[in-house]
Amino acid sequence: MNLFDVYNLWNVELKSAEGCYLYDSAGNKYLDLYGGHAVISVGHSHRLFIESVERQMRRIAFFSNSIINREQENYAKKLGELSGYSDYSLFMCNSGAEANENALKLASFKTKKSRVLAFCGAFHGRTSGAVAVTDIPQYRAPYNCSDNAVFVPLNNIEAVRDELKSGEYCAVIIEGIQGVGGIKVPDIDFLQKLSTLCKSENVMLILDEIQSGCGRSGKYFYHQYSGIRPDLITVAKGIGNGFPMAGVLISPEFEPVKGSLGTTFGGAYLACAAGSAVVDIMTNENLMENAAQTGDFICSELSRINLATGKIKELRGKGLMIGIEMNEPVAEIRRKLLFDCKIFTGVSSTNIIRLLPPLCLTRKDAATFIGAFEQILANDR
């Protein structure tokens, strides 16, 4: 059997990883500034992370959600304390798309309505409901298309108000920071007005913090810079540091109904062990503070480079979620970073480089990237 060939692959075969570094089958060492789509939060192969998962594996790896699982309760308590949402409930599942599916379902259950407002450039996943509110038409098969999903421009509160006044919407879904859309950041004022408007219209506000959460922005969730408290918050990626896990944080106004949500693998023992280790490491190593400080350093240095070269159109992001929009396509820059400088980065569209490194990235490692990036731009003059 062959693999279904849907991915564009670099000619790199990784064999091991540690901290912010990756090692390939040819013995090359790479600096990881992408973290596998923002998944690696506390660093590759962290000793405490490995020990936690190994210890749980020796006890019990899996059973269904039909029995008491204290590891779920322990993880929920830890996550609530670190995130500042101890009064919310947690539903655990497996992927970001699944988390968004369940959040959308909860919103529809509660309001008895079906329409969802999303934003231009949004990405919320590839499963049926999540891809319907994703603003990338080529990801949607005819089966996924729905009149229930409507898109309006980000940061345009009047466009939101005009749609919600119909009274047909169960939810507004918005990313803390748009990732696939190019590191587009909602204005603080917009988030505050959006929250107020959703409350007045009895529409559930869903904050998709799958990529921008888990401390990446310098706070546990990006929306916490605005002081709002959404009805539903979806998490995934960094919370498992490579172990597939996700969840929905659910405000106290929702009453759980037996059988309304369910999952086979979500909240299994190994996932809880992985998630608990991530919380402990983030706390013990002050990784949110590091994300804020190292991100500020990178953006400051990139601004300096732009003053000298004028090649950067716009810098966007917060903490260690950074978008570098160039005036020209970035494919060749990214190729040189990878193969000449041994640095992994990401992209969005044709002109944007995305940086989503592990939150343990040091200033020294960040300076390595800055030096390489500056040299590539200088050689392209």
C-alpha positions in Angstrom: 0.0 0.0 0.0 1.2 3.5 -0.9 0.6 6.7 1.1 -2.1 9.0 -0.2 0.0 11.7 -1.8 -1.6 14.9 -0.5 1.5 16.6 1.2 4.2 18.7 -0.4 7.4 17.2 1.2 10.8 18.6 1.9 13.6 16.2 1.2 14.4 15.9 5.0 14.0 12.7 7.1 14.1 13.6 10.8 15.4 11.0 13.2 15.5 12.7 16.6 14.8 16.0 18.4 15.7 17.8 21.6 14.6 21.2 22.9 14.5 23.6 19.9 16.6 21.3 17.6 15.9 18.6 15.1 18.3 16.0 13.7 18.0 14.3 10.3 19.1 10.9 8.9 22.2 12.6 7.4 23.4 13.9 10.7 22.3 17.6 10.1 21.1 19.7 13.0 18.2 22.2 12.4 16.9 25.0 14.5 13.1 24.5 14.8 11.2 27.8 14.5 7.9 26.1 13.4 7.3 23.5 16.1 5.3 21.3 13.6 2.5 23.9 13.2 2.8 25.4 16.8 2.5 21.9 18.3 5.8 21.7 20.2 5.3 24.0 23.2 7.7 23.0 25.9 10.4 21.6 23.6 11.1 18.4 21.8 11.8 15.3 24.0 11.6 17.2 27.3 12.7 14.8 30.0 9.8 15.4 32.3 7.3 15.1 29.4 8.8 11.7 28.4 8.9 10.5 32.1 5.2 11.4 32.6 4.0 9.6 29.5 6.2 6.5 30.1 5.1 6.3 33.8 1.4 6.4 32.7 2.0 3.8 30.0 3.3 1.3 32.6 0.1 1.7 34.6 -2.7 1.9 32.1 -2.7 3.5 28.6 -6.4 3.4 27.7 -9.9 2.6 28.7 -13.2 4.1 27.6 -14.9 7.2 29.1 -17.4 4.9 30.8 -15.4 4.8 34.0 -14.0 7.3 36.5 -10.7 8.7 35.3 -9.0 10.8 38.0 -6.2 11.8 35.6 -8.8 13.8 33.6 -9.9 15.6 36.8 -6.3 16.3 37.7 -5.5 17.7 34.3 -8.6 19.8 34.2 -7.7 21.3 37.6 -4.2 22.1 36.4 -5.3 23.6 33.1 -7.9 25.7 34.8 -5.4 27.2 37.2 -2.8 27.9 34.6 -5.2 29.4 32.1 -7.3 31.4 34.6 -10.5 29.5 33.8 -10.9 27.3 36.9 -14.7 28.0 36.9 -15.1 26.6 33.4 -15.6 22.9 32.5 -13.4 20.9 30.2 -14.5 18.5 27.4 -11.5 16.6 26.1 -11.1 15.3 22.6 -8.4 14.6 20.0 -7.8 17.4 17.6 -8.4 21.1 17.0 -11.0 20.4 14.3 -12.8 18.1 16.7 -12.7 20.7 19.5 -14.3 23.3 17.1 -16.9 20.8 16.0 -18.0 20.2 19.6 -17.9 24.0 20.4 -20.2 24.7 17.4 -22.5 21.9 18.5 -22.8 23.2 22.0 -23.6 26.7 20.8 -26.3 25.3 18.5 -27.7 23.1 21.3 -27.9 26.1 23.6 -29.4 28.7 21.3 -31.5 26.3 19.1 -30.1 28.1 16.1 -27.9 27.0 13.2 -26.0 29.9 11.6 -22.4 30.7 12.4 -20.5 33.9 11.8 -16.8 33.5 11.0 -14.1 35.8 9.6 -12.4 36.3 6.3 -9.1 34.4 6.3 -10.2 32.0 9.1 -9.0 28.5 9.5 -10.8 26.2 12.0 -10.0 22.7 10.7 -10.8 20.3 8.0 -13.7 18.2 9.3 -17.2 18.9 8.1 -18.4 21.7 10.5 -14.9 23.2 11.1 -14.1 23.4 7.4 -17.5 25.1 6.7 -16.4 28.0 8.8 -12.9 28.0 7.3 -12.4 30.7 4.6 -10.4 28.5 2.2 -12.8 27.3 -0.5 -10.5 24.7 -1.9 -10.6 22.8 1.4 -14.4 22.3 1.1 -15.9 19.5 -0.9 -19.5 20.0 -2.0 -20.6 17.9 1.0 -19.0 20.5 3.3 -20.6 23.6 1.8 -23.3 25.2 4.0 -25.5 28.3 3.9 -25.1 28.3 7.7 -21.6 29.7 7.5 -21.1 33.4 6.8 -17.8 35.3 6.6 -17.2 39.0 7.4 -14.0 41.0 7.5 -11.8 40.8 10.6 -11.9 43.8 12.9 -15.1 45.2 11.3 -17.7 45.4 14.1 -20.3 47.0 12.0 -20.3 44.0 9.6 -20.8 41.7 12.6 -23.6 43.8 13.9 -25.4 43.8 10.6 -25.3 40.0 10.4 -26.3 39.3 14.0 -29.3 41.5 14.0 -31.1 38.9 11.9 -31.4 36.8 15.1 -30.4 33.6 13.2 -27.0 33.0 14.6 -25.9 30.5 17.3 -22.3 31.5 17.4 -19.5 33.7 16.3 -16.2 31.9 16.0 -12.9 33.7 15.9 -9.2 32.8 16.2 -7.2 34.4 19.0 -4.7 35.2 16.2 -5.3 33.9 12.7 -2.5 31.4 11.9 -3.0 30.0 8.5 -4.6 33.3 7.4 -1.2 35.0 7.9 -0.8 35.9 11.6 -3.7 38.4 11.5 -4.3 39.9 15.0 -7.8 41.0 16.1 -7.8 44.5 17.6 -8.3 44.6 21.4 -11.1 47.1 21.0 -12.7 44.8 18.4 -12.7 41.8 20.7 -14.2 43.8 23.5 -17.0 45.1 21.3 -17.5 41.6 19.8 -18.0 40.1 23.2 -20.5 42.8 24.2 -22.4 42.4 21.0 -22.6 38.6 21.3 -24.0 38.9 24.8 -26.6 41.4 23.8 -27.7 39.2 20.9 -27.6 35.9 22.9 -25.0 34.6 20.5 -22.2 32.3 21.8 -18.7 33.6 21.3 -16.2 30.8 20.5 -12.5 31.7 20.8 -10.4 29.3 18.7 -7.1 29.4 20.6 -5.8 26.2 19.1 -2.7 27.8 17.6 -2.5 31.1 19.6 -3.2 29.5 23.0 -1.0 27.5 25.4 1.1 30.5 26.3 2.3 31.3 22.8 1.3 34.9 22.9 2.8 35.6 26.3 -0.5 35.1 28.1 -2.1 31.7 28.2 -4.7 32.8 25.6 -4.3 35.8 23.3 -7.9 37.0 24.0 -6.9 37.6 27.7 -5.1 40.8 26.5 -8.6 42.2 25.9 -10.1 41.1 29.3 -13.0 39.3 27.7 -14.3 35.9 28.8 -15.8 33.9 25.8 -18.5 31.3 26.1 -16.4 28.6 24.6 -12.6 28.3 24.1 -11.0 25.6 21.9 -7.5 24.3 22.6 -5.2 21.7 21.0 -1.7 21.7 19.4 0.6 22.9 22.2 -1.4 21.5 25.1 0.0 18.0 24.2 3.5 19.0 23.0 3.1 16.4 20.2 0.7 14.0 21.8 -2.7 14.3 20.0 -5.1 16.0 22.4 -7.6 18.9 22.4 -10.4 20.3 24.4 -13.2 22.7 24.8 -13.3 25.1 27.8 -17.0 25.6 28.5 -18.5 28.5 30.5 -20.6 27.8 33.6 -23.8 28.9 31.7 -23.8 25.6 29.9 -25.5 22.6 31.5 -24.1 19.2 30.5 -26.5 16.7 29.0 -25.6 13.1 29.1 -24.8 11.8 25.6 -24.7 15.2 23.9 -20.9 15.0 23.4 -18.7 12.0 23.2 -15.3 10.6 22.1 -13.5 7.4 22.1 -9.9 8.5 22.6 -10.3 12.0 24.0 -9.1 12.3 27.6 -7.3 9.0 27.6 -4.7 8.3 30.3 -1.7 9.0 28.1 -3.2 12.3 26.9 -3.8 13.5 30.5 -0.2 12.5 31.4 1.1 14.5 28.4 -1.1 17.5 29.1 -0.3 17.5 32.8 3.5 17.5 32.1 3.1 20.4 29.7 1.3 22.5 32.4 4.0 21.6 35.0 6.9 22.4 32.6 5.3 25.7 31.5 4.9 26.7 35.1 8.3 25.6 36.4 10.2 27.1 33.4 8.2 30.4 33.1 7.6 29.7 29.4 4.9 32.3 28.9 7.2 35.0 30.1 10.0 33.6 27.9 7.6 33.6 24.9 6.8 37.3 25.5 10.4 38.4 26.0 11.9 36.3 23.1 9.1 37.3 20.8 9.7 41.0 21.6 13.5 40.5 20.8 12.8 38.9 17.5 10.3 41.6 16.4 12.7 44.4 17.5 15.5 42.8 15.5 13.3 42.3 12.4 12.2 46.0 12.6 15.9 46.9 12.7 16.5 44.8 9.6 13.6 46.4 7.8 14.9 49.9 8.5 18.1 48.9 6.7 16.5 46.9 3.8 12.9 48.0 3.4 12.0 44.4 2.3 9.5 43.7 5.1 6.0 44.9 4.3 4.5 44.3 7.8 5.4 42.5 11.0 2.4 40.9 12.9 1.8 38.8 15.9 2.4 38.5 19.6 5.0 36.5 21.6 6.2 33.6 19.7 3.5 33.7 17.0 5.1 36.0 14.4 4.2 36.7 10.8 6.8 38.4 8.5 5.0 39.7 5.4 7.6 40.5 2.7 7.2 42.7 -0.3 8.0 39.7 -2.6 7.3 35.9 -2.5 9.2 34.1 0.3 9.7 30.6 -1.2 13.3 31.1 -1.9 14.0 32.7 1.4 12.4 29.8 3.2 14.4 27.3 1.1 17.7 29.0 1.9 16.8 29.1 5.6 16.1 25.4 5.6 18.9 24.0 3.4 21.6 26.6 3.7 21.1 27.8 7.3 19.4 24.6 8.7 16.4 26.6 10.1 12.8 25.4 9.8 10.1 28.1 9.3 6.6 28.1 8.0 4.7 30.1 5.4 1.3 31.5 4.8 0.2 32.4 1.2 3.1 33.4 -1.0 4.6 36.4 0.9 4.4 35.5 4.6 6.9 33.6 6.8 5.4 32.2 9.9 7.5 31.7 13.1 5.9 29.3 15.7 8.9 27.9 17.7 8.8 26.0 20.9 8.2 28.4 23.8 11.6 27.5 25.3 13.4 29.3 22.4 16.3 31.2 23.8 17.5 34.7 22.8 20.7 33.1 21.5 18.8 30.7 19.2 16.6 33.6 18.1 19.7 35.6 17.3 20.9 32.7 15.1 17.8 33.1 13.0 18.1 36.9 12.9 21.7 36.6 11.6 20.7 34.0 9.0 17.7 36.0 7.8 19.6 39.2 7.6 22.4 37.6 5.6 19.9 36.1 3.1 18.3 39.5 2.5 21.7 41.1 2.2 22.8 38.6 -0.4 19.6 39.2 -2.4 20.3 42.9 -3.0 
